[in-house]
Amino acid sequence: MKSKLLLILIILLTACTTTGSSDNALEAAGVIEATEIVVAPEMAGRVAEVFVSKGDHVETGDPLFRIADDLLDAQHRQAAAALETAQANVAAAETAVISAQAAEAPAEAVIVMAQAGVETSAAAVTAAHAQLEAAHAGVAIADNAYQMTLAGVRQVEQPTRVAAWSQDQPDGFETPPWYFDKDEAIAAASAEVTAAAEALATEQDNFDAILNDPRYEDLHAAETRLVEAQAAFRVAQQLRDREIARNDDEQIDTYIQNLFDAAEAELNAAQLDYDQQLTSQTAVDLLEARGRLAAATERYELAQDNYNALLTGRDSLEVQAAAAALAQAETAVTAAEAGVTVAEAQMMQAEAAVAQAEAAAAQVADGVAQAQAMVTLAEKQVAEAQAALHVIELQREKLVVETAVAGTIMTRNVQPGELVQPGLTAMTLAQLEDLTVTVYLPENRYGQVSLGDTATLTADSFPDQNFEAVVIRIADQAEYTPRNVQTQEERQTTVYAVELSVRNPEGQLKPGMPADVVFSE
């Protein structure tokens, strides 16, 4: 069995390392491969357009196919509208902040005014208390004056009051002097004053009616002439009787005498005229009216005198004035107490106004803070809306699938109208300018190859043309011969994979072509 395996290994090594040449060069065979790039969409959807076909050459950034964007268009419009709304909310919130901040200064001014009102009210309270103290002092002064006045008039009244017990009563009075008290006497005297005043008014009206009657015009004129003549005569008589240092000046004497003579003559003439008027009935009526008026006047004066005579002691005018002053002082106290109450109430109102103004200012400050918070929230919403819109725009950009590298379309697995899913292969690209070929070397020969070594590659399609290949990878683990090796005996041998890169600028070599590689010594 061992001899059979040894024979197979010898045959395999001969096939891998020699091609019938006598120089023992290291040779191997493989298949040309190209690096394939899988193109897969990042978005799911229905394919709207395919821009390339299998075998087309594409450059970096060329569009390969487009996915329908109906849904994303709607989402884009919705996101754009949301962004506009958020931006409008920011503007509205900023306007609200400005409005709220504009209310701060007036609110602070109201506080200052309210505090000034408190100070004014406090001063008013102090002034009201001072006025109340002054009013109390005024009451004390007025009461003292009242007591002093009362004591004084009582002292003056005392002899009269004592004598009144024994004074004689007018004829017809059957009651003793002490029978009616002083208040009753004063009330009766006051009633008599009122009655006398009413009678005087009646007589005055009657006399005025007579004077205004045309029938009495001549008599009234005679009376007027007579009274004026009497007045002039008194003056002339007094002037004549007055001793004046005339120095024997006859001119002055003559002048004064002439004045007297003229006044006397006018008096006689006026008296004669008046006497002649007295013969008529109108004169009788006028004389009676004058007499009644004179009597009524004197009655009133006597009634007033009697009333005033009773105003002594505690009823005197001095006591009444002092009592009125005391009452006025007490009224001033009441008014001052009311003033204190009002001032204190105004003080409380002013303090309440300060509290209210401070509360309003705090509310304004809260409004500013809330408005600023709304601005922050609105700006956050704008940022979120912008981010959402940006995501949709990125998604829209990803609807057009572009190639990331230049290459040739090797496979195309999509058609317009088909549904694609993210990550599933839609196309494959290959870069034919840089190809690779993998060969397998037996364990006893792969040590002769190093990274960077060059080799000559030939293909059956171009038997007369050599291509340069460079070793880019040497496997570090042995493996069984790949399944694509022709014989089962060869597949049972362990080998090492060696990968070489091949430049193909003209595009002559194609993936899948078999190729032979001869490593340089």
Secondary structure as UniProt FT lines:
FT   HELIX           2..17
FT   STRAND          27..39
FT   STRAND          45..50
FT   TURN            54..55
FT   STRAND          57..58
FT   TURN            60..61
FT   STRAND          63..67
FT   HELIX           70..102
FT   HELIX           104..163
FT   TURN            164..166
FT   TURN            171..172
FT   TURN            177..178
FT   HELIX           182..211
FT   HELIX           214..216
FT   HELIX           217..241
FT   HELIX           250..277
FT   TURN            278..279
FT   HELIX           281..310
FT   HELIX           313..315
FT   HELIX           317..399
FT   STRAND          400..402
FT   STRAND          407..412
FT   TURN            416..417
FT   STRAND          419..420
FT   TURN            422..423
FT   STRAND          427..442
FT   TURN            443..445
FT   HELIX           446..448
FT   TURN            451..452
FT   STRAND          454..459
FT   TURN            460..461
FT   STRAND          462..474
FT   STRAND          479..480
FT   TURN            483..484
FT   HELIX           488..491
FT   STRAND          494..503
FT   TURN            505..506
FT   TURN            511..512
FT   STRAND          514..519
//
